[in-house]
Protein backbone atom coordinates (compact mmCIF):
# COMPACT_ATOMS: atom_id res chain seq x y z
CA UNK A 1 0.00 0.00 0.00
CA UNK A 2 2.82 2.35 0.97
CA UNK A 3 4.67 1.52 -2.28
CA UNK A 4 1.51 2.22 -4.28
CA UNK A 5 1.17 5.65 -2.67
CA UNK A 6 4.81 6.46 -3.44
CA UNK A 7 4.36 5.44 -7.08
CA UNK A 8 1.18 7.49 -7.39
CA UNK A 9 2.87 10.51 -5.82
CA UNK A 10 5.87 10.14 -8.14
CA UNK A 11 3.58 9.89 -11.17
CA UNK A 12 1.69 13.01 -10.08
CA UNK A 13 4.92 14.96 -9.70
CA UNK A 14 6.10 13.84 -13.14
CA UNK A 15 2.81 14.90 -14.74
CA UNK A 16 2.92 18.24 -12.94
CA UNK A 17 6.51 18.82 -14.03
CA UNK A 18 5.57 17.99 -17.62
CA UNK A 19 2.64 20.40 -17.51
CA UNK A 20 4.89 23.15 -16.14
CA UNK A 21 7.50 22.51 -18.83
CA UNK A 22 4.77 22.75 -21.46
CA UNK A 23 4.21 26.32 -20.28
CA UNK A 24 7.88 27.29 -20.45
CA UNK A 25 10.19 28.14 -23.31
CA UNK A 26 13.89 28.96 -23.31
CA UNK A 27 14.91 31.92 -25.43
CA UNK A 28 18.60 32.53 -26.01
CA UNK A 29 20.06 36.00 -26.58
CA UNK A 30 23.05 38.24 -25.82
CA UNK A 31 22.25 39.61 -22.35
CA UNK A 32 22.67 43.18 -21.09
CA UNK A 33 20.74 46.09 -22.54
CA UNK A 34 19.87 44.09 -25.65
CA UNK A 35 18.12 41.31 -23.75
CA UNK A 36 16.42 43.95 -21.63
CA UNK A 37 15.01 45.51 -24.80
CA UNK A 38 13.66 42.10 -25.88
CA UNK A 39 12.16 41.41 -22.47
CA UNK A 40 10.32 44.72 -22.49
CA UNK A 41 9.20 44.61 -26.11
CA UNK A 42 8.55 40.88 -26.68
CA UNK A 43 8.89 38.51 -23.75
CA UNK A 44 6.73 40.20 -21.12
CA UNK A 45 3.86 41.02 -23.50
CA UNK A 46 3.96 37.49 -24.94
CA UNK A 47 3.92 35.88 -21.49
CA UNK A 48 0.98 38.04 -20.50
CA UNK A 49 -0.89 37.09 -23.68
CA UNK A 50 -0.09 33.37 -23.69
CA UNK A 51 0.65 32.38 -20.10
CA UNK A 52 4.00 30.93 -21.22
CA UNK A 53 6.95 31.55 -18.88
CA UNK A 54 10.08 32.60 -20.77
CA UNK A 55 13.45 31.47 -19.45
CA UNK A 56 16.27 33.74 -20.64
CA UNK A 57 19.65 32.30 -21.57
CA UNK A 58 22.52 34.62 -22.53
CA UNK A 59 24.51 32.12 -24.62
CA UNK A 60 24.11 33.57 -28.13
CA UNK A 61 27.84 34.10 -28.53
CA UNK A 62 28.26 30.31 -28.28
CA UNK A 63 25.08 29.40 -30.14
CA UNK A 64 26.66 27.53 -33.04
CA UNK A 65 28.88 25.32 -30.87
CA UNK A 66 26.17 24.63 -28.30
CA UNK A 67 23.51 23.76 -30.88
CA UNK A 68 25.95 21.39 -32.57
CA UNK A 69 26.55 19.68 -29.22
CA UNK A 70 22.81 19.50 -28.45
CA UNK A 71 22.10 17.96 -31.85
CA UNK A 72 24.90 15.43 -31.35
CA UNK A 73 23.40 14.47 -27.98
CA UNK A 74 19.86 14.49 -29.42
CA UNK A 75 18.80 16.85 -26.63
CA UNK A 76 17.69 20.27 -27.86
CA UNK A 77 16.96 22.38 -24.76
CA UNK A 78 16.53 25.76 -26.50
CA UNK A 79 13.31 26.87 -28.20
CA UNK A 80 14.22 30.14 -29.93
CA UNK A 81 17.73 31.52 -30.45
CA UNK A 82 18.91 35.04 -31.29
CA UNK A 83 21.93 34.99 -33.63
CA UNK A 84 23.68 37.21 -36.13
CA UNK A 85 22.79 36.46 -39.73
CA UNK A 86 26.14 34.83 -40.52
CA UNK A 87 25.64 32.28 -37.73
CA UNK A 88 22.07 31.66 -38.88
CA UNK A 89 23.36 30.76 -42.34
CA UNK A 90 25.86 28.32 -40.85
CA UNK A 91 23.22 26.68 -38.65
CA UNK A 92 20.84 26.43 -41.60
CA UNK A 93 23.49 24.89 -43.85
CA UNK A 94 24.23 22.28 -41.18
CA UNK A 95 20.56 21.39 -40.74
CA UNK A 96 20.50 22.74 -37.17
CA UNK A 97 17.86 25.39 -37.78
CA UNK A 98 14.42 24.90 -39.30
CA UNK A 99 13.44 26.61 -42.54
CA UNK A 100 10.95 29.47 -42.32
CA UNK A 101 8.26 30.38 -44.84
CA UNK A 102 7.86 34.10 -44.08
CA UNK A 103 4.44 34.48 -45.66
CA UNK A 104 2.83 31.68 -43.65
CA UNK A 105 4.92 31.76 -40.44
CA UNK A 106 5.35 35.52 -39.94
CA UNK A 107 2.68 38.19 -39.58
CA UNK A 108 1.90 40.45 -42.54
CA UNK A 109 2.25 44.21 -42.18
CA UNK A 110 -0.81 46.08 -40.86
CA UNK A 111 -1.80 47.04 -44.41
CA UNK A 112 -1.65 43.38 -45.53
CA UNK A 113 1.77 43.53 -47.18
CA UNK A 114 3.25 40.00 -46.97
CA UNK A 115 6.14 39.55 -44.57
CA UNK A 116 8.46 38.60 -47.45
CA UNK A 117 7.96 42.06 -48.95
CA UNK A 118 8.01 43.89 -45.61
CA UNK A 119 11.37 42.37 -44.63
CA UNK A 120 12.57 42.49 -48.25
CA UNK A 121 16.29 41.98 -48.87
CA UNK A 122 16.93 41.46 -45.15
CA UNK A 123 15.62 37.90 -45.51
CA UNK A 124 19.13 36.68 -46.25
CA UNK A 125 18.64 33.00 -45.39
CA UNK A 126 16.03 30.26 -45.44
CA UNK A 127 16.12 29.80 -41.63
CA UNK A 128 16.72 33.37 -40.46
CA UNK A 129 14.03 35.74 -39.16
CA UNK A 130 15.47 39.28 -39.09
CA UNK A 131 14.80 41.33 -35.98
CA UNK A 132 17.10 44.33 -35.97
CA UNK A 133 19.50 46.11 -38.27
CA UNK A 134 22.63 47.40 -36.64
CA UNK A 135 25.59 48.96 -38.32
CA UNK A 136 29.29 49.43 -38.01
CA UNK A 137 30.04 53.05 -38.67
CA UNK A 138 32.27 55.91 -37.52
CA UNK A 139 32.21 58.30 -34.62
CA UNK A 140 34.36 61.43 -34.51
CA UNK A 141 35.32 64.03 -31.93
CA UNK A 142 33.33 67.15 -32.71
CA UNK A 143 35.83 69.38 -30.90
CA UNK A 144 38.75 68.02 -32.91
CA UNK A 145 37.19 68.47 -36.35
CA UNK A 146 35.85 71.96 -35.67
CA UNK A 147 33.76 73.37 -38.50
CA UNK A 148 34.91 70.61 -40.85
CA UNK A 149 32.72 67.74 -39.67
CA UNK A 150 33.18 64.71 -41.94
CA UNK A 151 30.27 63.68 -44.15
CA UNK A 152 32.04 61.04 -46.26
CA UNK A 153 33.52 57.75 -45.03
CA UNK A 154 36.66 58.49 -47.03
CA UNK A 155 37.51 61.16 -44.46
CA UNK A 156 39.00 58.23 -42.55
CA UNK A 157 41.75 58.09 -45.20
CA UNK A 158 42.28 61.88 -45.34
CA UNK A 159 45.13 62.57 -42.94
CA UNK A 160 45.56 66.14 -44.19
CA UNK A 161 42.00 67.29 -43.45
CA UNK A 162 41.66 65.12 -40.33
CA UNK A 163 45.06 64.63 -38.72
CA UNK A 164 45.32 62.33 -35.73
CA UNK A 165 44.79 58.73 -34.79
CA UNK A 166 41.78 56.72 -35.96
CA UNK A 167 40.59 53.36 -34.63
CA UNK A 168 39.68 50.39 -36.82
CA UNK A 169 38.65 46.87 -35.94
CA UNK A 170 41.49 44.36 -36.01
CA UNK A 171 40.01 42.24 -38.79
CA UNK A 172 39.61 42.60 -42.56
CA UNK A 173 35.79 42.70 -42.60
CA UNK A 174 34.45 46.22 -43.28
CA UNK A 175 37.97 47.71 -43.47
CA UNK A 176 38.67 46.07 -46.83
CA UNK A 177 35.32 47.20 -48.21
CA UNK A 178 35.77 50.81 -47.08
CA UNK A 179 39.31 50.84 -48.46
CA UNK A 180 38.14 49.79 -51.92
CA UNK A 181 35.25 52.24 -51.94
CA UNK A 182 37.68 55.04 -51.03
CA UNK A 183 40.09 53.87 -53.73
CA UNK A 184 37.47 54.38 -56.43
CA UNK A 185 35.76 50.97 -56.64
CA UNK A 186 31.99 51.22 -57.20
CA UNK A 187 29.98 49.96 -54.24
CA UNK A 188 28.26 47.28 -56.35
CA UNK A 189 31.63 45.97 -57.53
CA UNK A 190 33.38 45.76 -54.16
CA UNK A 191 32.97 42.04 -53.56
CA UNK A 192 33.84 41.08 -57.14
CA UNK A 193 37.08 43.02 -56.78
CA UNK A 194 37.76 41.73 -53.27
CA UNK A 195 37.45 38.15 -54.52
CA UNK A 196 40.68 38.58 -56.49
CA UNK A 197 44.24 38.65 -55.10
CA UNK A 198 44.75 41.95 -56.92
CA UNK A 199 41.67 43.45 -55.26
CA UNK A 200 42.83 42.30 -51.83
CA UNK A 201 46.23 43.89 -52.47
CA UNK A 202 44.50 47.10 -53.59
CA UNK A 203 42.51 47.27 -50.35
CA UNK A 204 45.58 46.64 -48.20
CA UNK A 205 47.54 49.28 -50.10
CA UNK A 206 44.83 51.83 -49.32
CA UNK A 207 44.85 50.82 -45.66
CA UNK A 208 48.64 51.08 -45.72
CA UNK A 209 48.26 54.82 -46.38
CA UNK A 210 46.92 55.32 -42.82
CA UNK A 211 48.38 52.27 -41.07
CA UNK A 212 50.77 54.20 -38.82
CA UNK A 213 47.86 56.33 -37.57
CA UNK A 214 45.55 53.42 -36.69
CA UNK A 215 44.72 52.12 -33.22
CA UNK A 216 43.34 48.59 -33.70
CA UNK A 217 40.37 47.50 -31.59
CA UNK A 218 38.87 44.13 -30.73
CA UNK A 219 35.98 44.93 -28.36
CA UNK A 220 32.97 47.08 -29.19
CA UNK A 221 33.61 49.27 -26.14
CA UNK A 222 37.13 50.25 -27.29
CA UNK A 223 36.37 52.99 -29.81
CA UNK A 224 33.79 54.80 -27.61
CA UNK A 225 36.39 54.87 -24.81
CA UNK A 226 39.13 56.07 -27.17
CA UNK A 227 36.81 58.82 -28.43
CA UNK A 228 35.75 59.80 -24.91
CA UNK A 229 39.42 60.02 -23.88
CA UNK A 230 40.31 62.07 -26.97
CA UNK A 231 42.90 59.50 -28.05
CA UNK A 232 41.49 59.21 -31.58
CA UNK A 233 39.88 61.77 -33.86
CA UNK A 234 37.57 59.17 -35.38
CA UNK A 235 36.94 55.46 -35.18
CA UNK A 236 34.66 52.61 -36.19
CA UNK A 237 32.28 50.81 -33.87
CA UNK A 238 28.64 49.71 -33.60
CA UNK A 239 26.02 52.41 -33.87
CA UNK A 240 24.45 51.43 -30.54
CA UNK A 241 27.77 52.05 -28.81
CA UNK A 242 27.98 55.50 -30.37
CA UNK A 243 24.40 56.25 -29.31
CA UNK A 244 25.43 55.53 -25.74
CA UNK A 245 28.54 57.71 -25.78
CA UNK A 246 26.68 60.58 -27.47
CA UNK A 247 23.27 60.54 -25.78
CA UNK A 248 23.87 58.85 -22.44
CA UNK A 249 27.40 60.00 -21.66
CA UNK A 250 27.07 63.37 -23.43
CA UNK A 251 30.59 63.20 -24.87
CA UNK A 252 31.63 65.60 -27.69
CA UNK A 253 31.16 62.91 -30.33
CA UNK A 254 29.31 62.93 -33.63
CA UNK A 255 28.29 60.04 -35.86
CA UNK A 256 29.17 59.52 -39.51
CA UNK A 257 26.52 57.41 -41.24
CA UNK A 258 28.03 57.41 -44.75
CA UNK A 259 28.78 53.87 -45.99
CA UNK A 260 27.65 52.38 -42.69
CA UNK A 261 27.85 48.60 -43.00
CA UNK A 262 24.48 47.05 -42.27
CA UNK A 263 24.44 43.79 -40.37
CA UNK A 264 21.50 41.79 -39.10
CA UNK A 265 20.49 40.04 -35.93
CA UNK A 266 17.43 37.88 -35.52
CA UNK A 267 15.90 34.56 -34.62
CA UNK A 268 16.28 30.92 -35.55
CA UNK A 269 14.23 27.99 -34.31
CA UNK A 270 16.39 24.91 -33.67
CA UNK A 271 15.64 21.88 -35.82
CA UNK A 272 14.40 18.78 -34.05
CA UNK A 273 11.90 20.27 -31.60
CA UNK A 274 8.79 18.28 -30.75
CA UNK A 275 5.65 19.35 -32.57
CA UNK A 276 4.35 21.03 -29.40
CA UNK A 277 7.54 23.01 -28.80
CA UNK A 278 7.83 23.93 -32.48
CA UNK A 279 4.24 25.23 -32.51
CA UNK A 280 4.92 27.35 -29.41
CA UNK A 281 8.17 28.71 -30.88
CA UNK A 282 6.40 29.65 -34.10
CA UNK A 283 3.60 31.33 -32.13
CA UNK A 284 6.18 33.39 -30.26
CA UNK A 285 8.01 34.29 -33.49
CA UNK A 286 4.74 35.34 -35.16
CA UNK A 287 4.09 37.70 -32.23
CA UNK A 288 7.63 38.97 -31.60
CA UNK A 289 8.40 39.92 -35.20
CA UNK A 290 5.20 41.73 -36.05
CA UNK A 291 5.31 45.40 -37.03
CA UNK A 292 4.43 46.86 -33.64
CA UNK A 293 6.72 44.64 -31.58
CA UNK A 294 9.78 45.46 -33.69
CA UNK A 295 8.99 49.16 -33.34
CA UNK A 296 8.58 48.70 -29.59
CA UNK A 297 12.10 47.32 -29.20
CA UNK A 298 13.45 50.60 -30.56
CA UNK A 299 12.13 52.33 -27.42
CA UNK A 300 14.94 50.63 -25.54
CA UNK A 301 17.89 50.41 -27.91
CA UNK A 302 19.10 52.28 -31.00
CA UNK A 303 18.93 49.45 -33.51
CA UNK A 304 16.59 49.70 -36.45
CA UNK A 305 13.62 47.36 -36.81
CA UNK A 306 14.00 44.95 -39.71
CA UNK A 307 10.50 45.58 -41.13
CA UNK A 308 9.85 48.55 -43.40
CA UNK A 309 6.41 49.01 -41.80
CA UNK A 310 7.96 49.38 -38.31
CA UNK A 311 10.12 52.40 -39.09
CA UNK A 312 7.28 55.00 -39.00
CA UNK A 313 6.20 53.67 -35.58
CA UNK A 314 9.55 54.24 -33.88
CA UNK A 315 8.96 56.75 -31.10
CA UNK A 316 10.86 58.00 -28.06
CA UNK A 317 13.37 56.23 -25.86
CA UNK A 318 11.48 54.81 -22.90
CA UNK A 319 13.95 56.19 -20.34
CA UNK A 320 15.75 59.11 -22.00
CA UNK A 321 12.57 60.48 -23.59
CA UNK A 322 14.37 61.42 -26.82
CA UNK A 323 13.15 60.74 -30.35
CA UNK A 324 14.81 57.50 -31.47
CA UNK A 325 14.26 57.75 -35.23
CA UNK A 326 17.31 59.96 -35.91
CA UNK A 327 19.51 57.41 -34.13
CA UNK A 328 18.44 54.39 -36.18
CA UNK A 329 20.69 53.05 -38.95
CA UNK A 330 17.52 52.41 -40.96
CA UNK A 331 16.23 55.99 -40.66
CA UNK A 332 15.93 57.38 -44.22
CA UNK A 333 18.28 60.28 -43.43
CA UNK A 334 20.94 57.90 -42.14
CA UNK A 335 20.43 55.19 -44.75
CA UNK A 336 21.09 57.31 -47.85
CA UNK A 337 24.35 55.49 -48.57
CA UNK A 338 24.52 52.13 -46.83
CA UNK A 339 26.57 49.05 -47.48
CA UNK A 340 25.12 45.57 -46.83
CA UNK A 341 27.60 43.05 -45.50
CA UNK A 342 27.93 40.07 -47.87
CA UNK A 343 27.58 36.98 -45.69
CA UNK A 344 28.19 34.46 -48.45
CA UNK A 345 31.36 36.20 -49.59
CA UNK A 346 32.94 36.19 -46.16
CA UNK A 347 31.90 32.58 -45.54
CA UNK A 348 33.87 31.63 -48.65
CA UNK A 349 36.89 33.96 -48.34
CA UNK A 350 37.26 34.68 -44.62
CA UNK A 351 40.09 32.26 -43.83
CA UNK A 352 42.28 33.29 -46.77
CA UNK A 353 41.74 37.04 -46.37
CA UNK A 354 42.20 36.80 -42.60
CA UNK A 355 45.60 35.21 -43.11
CA UNK A 356 46.58 37.89 -45.62
CA UNK A 357 45.33 40.69 -43.35
CA UNK A 358 47.18 39.39 -40.29
CA UNK A 359 50.38 39.03 -42.31
CA UNK A 360 49.96 42.65 -43.46
CA UNK A 361 49.41 43.81 -39.87
CA UNK A 362 52.64 42.12 -38.81
CA UNK A 363 54.73 43.90 -41.46
Secondary structure as the mmCIF struct_conf table of DSSP 4:
data_model
#
loop_
_struct_conf.conf_type_id
_struct_conf.id
_struct_conf.beg_label_comp_id
_struct_conf.beg_label_asym_id
_struct_conf.beg_label_seq_id
_struct_conf.end_label_comp_id
_struct_conf.end_label_asym_id
_struct_conf.end_label_seq_id
HELX_RH_AL_P HELX_RH_AL_P1 UNK A 2 UNK A 22
TURN_TY1_P TURN_TY1_P1 UNK A 23 UNK A 23
STRN STRN1 UNK A 24 UNK A 28
HELX_RH_AL_P HELX_RH_AL_P2 UNK A 32 UNK A 38
HELX_RH_PI_P HELX_RH_PI_P1 UNK A 39 UNK A 43
HELX_RH_AL_P HELX_RH_AL_P3 UNK A 44 UNK A 50
HELX_LH_PP_P HELX_LH_PP_P1 UNK A 52 UNK A 52
STRN STRN2 UNK A 53 UNK A 57
HELX_RH_3T_P HELX_RH_3T_P1 UNK A 60 UNK A 62
HELX_RH_AL_P HELX_RH_AL_P4 UNK A 63 UNK A 73
TURN_TY1_P TURN_TY1_P2 UNK A 74 UNK A 74
BEND BEND1 UNK A 79 UNK A 79
STRN STRN3 UNK A 80 UNK A 84
HELX_RH_AL_P HELX_RH_AL_P5 UNK A 85 UNK A 93
TURN_TY1_P TURN_TY1_P3 UNK A 94 UNK A 95
STRN STRN4 UNK A 97 UNK A 97
HELX_RH_AL_P HELX_RH_AL_P6 UNK A 102 UNK A 105
BEND BEND2 UNK A 106 UNK A 106
HELX_LH_PP_P HELX_LH_PP_P2 UNK A 107 UNK A 109
TURN_TY1_P TURN_TY1_P4 UNK A 110 UNK A 111
HELX_RH_AL_P HELX_RH_AL_P7 UNK A 115 UNK A 119
HELX_RH_3T_P HELX_RH_3T_P2 UNK A 120 UNK A 122
BEND BEND3 UNK A 125 UNK A 127
STRN STRN5 UNK A 129 UNK A 141
HELX_RH_AL_P HELX_RH_AL_P8 UNK A 142 UNK A 145
TURN_TY1_P TURN_TY1_P5 UNK A 146 UNK A 147
BEND BEND4 UNK A 152 UNK A 152
HELX_RH_3T_P HELX_RH_3T_P3 UNK A 153 UNK A 157
TURN_TY1_P TURN_TY1_P6 UNK A 159 UNK A 161
BEND BEND5 UNK A 162 UNK A 162
BEND BEND6 UNK A 164 UNK A 164
STRN STRN6 UNK A 166 UNK A 169
BEND BEND7 UNK A 170 UNK A 172
TURN_TY1_P TURN_TY1_P7 UNK A 173 UNK A 174
HELX_RH_AL_P HELX_RH_AL_P9 UNK A 175 UNK A 181
TURN_TY1_P TURN_TY1_P8 UNK A 182 UNK A 184
HELX_RH_3T_P HELX_RH_3T_P4 UNK A 187 UNK A 189
HELX_RH_AL_P HELX_RH_AL_P10 UNK A 190 UNK A 194
TURN_TY1_P TURN_TY1_P9 UNK A 195 UNK A 195
BEND BEND8 UNK A 196 UNK A 196
HELX_RH_AL_P HELX_RH_AL_P11 UNK A 197 UNK A 208
TURN_TY1_P TURN_TY1_P10 UNK A 209 UNK A 210
HELX_RH_3T_P HELX_RH_3T_P5 UNK A 211 UNK A 213
STRN STRN7 UNK A 214 UNK A 217
BEND BEND9 UNK A 219 UNK A 219
HELX_RH_AL_P HELX_RH_AL_P12 UNK A 220 UNK A 228
TURN_TY1_P TURN_TY1_P11 UNK A 229 UNK A 230
BEND BEND10 UNK A 231 UNK A 231
BEND BEND11 UNK A 233 UNK A 233
STRN STRN8 UNK A 234 UNK A 238
HELX_RH_AL_P HELX_RH_AL_P13 UNK A 239 UNK A 243
HELX_RH_PI_P HELX_RH_PI_P2 UNK A 244 UNK A 248
BEND BEND12 UNK A 249 UNK A 249
BEND BEND13 UNK A 252 UNK A 252
STRN STRN9 UNK A 253 UNK A 268
STRN STRN10 UNK A 270 UNK A 270
TURN_TY1_P TURN_TY1_P12 UNK A 271 UNK A 272
HELX_RH_AL_P HELX_RH_AL_P14 UNK A 275 UNK A 288
TURN_TY1_P TURN_TY1_P13 UNK A 289 UNK A 289
BEND BEND14 UNK A 290 UNK A 290
HELX_RH_AL_P HELX_RH_AL_P15 UNK A 291 UNK A 297
TURN_TY1_P TURN_TY1_P14 UNK A 298 UNK A 300
BEND BEND15 UNK A 301 UNK A 302
STRN STRN11 UNK A 304 UNK A 305
BEND BEND16 UNK A 306 UNK A 307
HELX_RH_AL_P HELX_RH_AL_P16 UNK A 308 UNK A 311
TURN_TY1_P TURN_TY1_P15 UNK A 312 UNK A 313
STRN STRN12 UNK A 316 UNK A 316
TURN_TY1_P TURN_TY1_P16 UNK A 318 UNK A 320
STRN STRN13 UNK A 323 UNK A 323
HELX_RH_3T_P HELX_RH_3T_P6 UNK A 325 UNK A 327
TURN_TY1_P TURN_TY1_P17 UNK A 329 UNK A 330
BEND BEND17 UNK A 331 UNK A 331
TURN_TY1_P TURN_TY1_P18 UNK A 332 UNK A 334
TURN_TY1_P TURN_TY1_P19 UNK A 336 UNK A 337
STRN STRN14 UNK A 338 UNK A 340
HELX_RH_AL_P HELX_RH_AL_P17 UNK A 343 UNK A 362
#
